[in-house]
Amino acid sequence: MTVTLADVAARAQVSPATVSRVLNGNYPVAATTRDRVLRAVDELDYVLNGPASALAAATSDLVGILVNDIADPFFGIMASAIQSEIGGPGGRAGGERLAVVCNTGGSPERELTYLTLLQRQRAAAVVLTGGAVEDCAHKETVGAKLSKLAAAGTRVVLCGRPPVPEAIALTFDNRGGAQRLTEHLIGLGHRRLGYVAGPEERTTTRHRLEGHRAALAAAGIEDDPRLTVHGRYDRRAGYEATLELLRREPSLTAVVAANDTVALGACAALRAFGRRIPEDVSVVGFDDLPFAIDAVPALTTVRLPLAEAGARAGRIAMGREEPPPGGIAMVPGELMVRGSTGAPRG
């Protein structure tokens, strides 16, 4: 037999209205009463009608987390940290929220589709992670969608993504981190640096490349366009791009990779080409993913506090932490100097 709201009320010895208030989290209820209601819910295994409840309330128990690639540790770490912070008082069915990780595969169309689906479900919050697509039409469409979500009561938070007026943003200092990496190599004496960039349409790619070029310009080093190759943010792209750089300029003494995964591919290509790291060629990455310190040699990189930023985004999305002043916070990276870099020979 189906358990009803009235059954829960009878077990908890409260009115059905009180049960509704506890489960909807939209009205203050005494802690002892709330505990009694939730205990009755558990004992009777009462299942809330989520869609109907969402229609009655401003939002549902659903929280959407958008990532480009859940298999990439960069996004997996952030998604896990966000999810760890979305439970607790305020939701229904014991105060928990249902996290849905939406894997866009880097597709602008899938990103918009997921935002529309989350809008239809009246999501309590949406957190978008990672870089954005550099396309004016897509940017305007996403901005309009985020505005509608916010107007309907959905909290919208960006984590590691450039700020937009429609959302709270925790944005990574990709330019500054990339500039410090290249400055480190220049300080060691490198002058022939190849750059393995990410996809041209991503904001993260542009910002990191801008930081690299700023360091070159400050040192009076010419930015040779032949020494920049674009590819995906994966190991294979790093391997293939590094082979292309070596073909174009065999005298390279350093390779700057768009991220740590790309850097691993660069290291494999250099070894296949008979180059030692760092004796012949230095390599740097970005992000400081868990495997970076275990690479041989350990990878010089920029550490981004992915878990910390994700957890903060989750708390803000749940209303348990105040947004940063002005709705924007720059999250700095830390230069981690390890064995993959050294002075060039000669």
Buried (B, 14 or more C-beta within 10 A) or exposed (E): EEBEBEBBBBBBEBEBEBBBBBBBBBEEBEEEBBEBBBBBBEEBEBEBEBEEBBEEBEBBBBBBBBBBBBEBBBBBBBBBBBBBBBBEEBBBBBBBBBBBBBBBEBEBEBBBEBBEBBBEBBBBBBBBBBBBBBEEEBBEBBBEBBBBBBEEEBBBBBBBBBBBEBBBBBBBBBBBBBBBBBBBBBEBBBBBBBBBBBBEBBBBBBBBBBBBBBBBEEBEBEBBEEBBBBBBBBBEBBBBBBBBBBEEBEEBBBBBBBBBBBBBBBBBBBEEBEBEBBEBBBBBBBBBBEEBBEBEBBBBBBBBBBBBBBBBBBBBBBEEBEBBEEBBBEBEBEBBEBBBBBBBEE
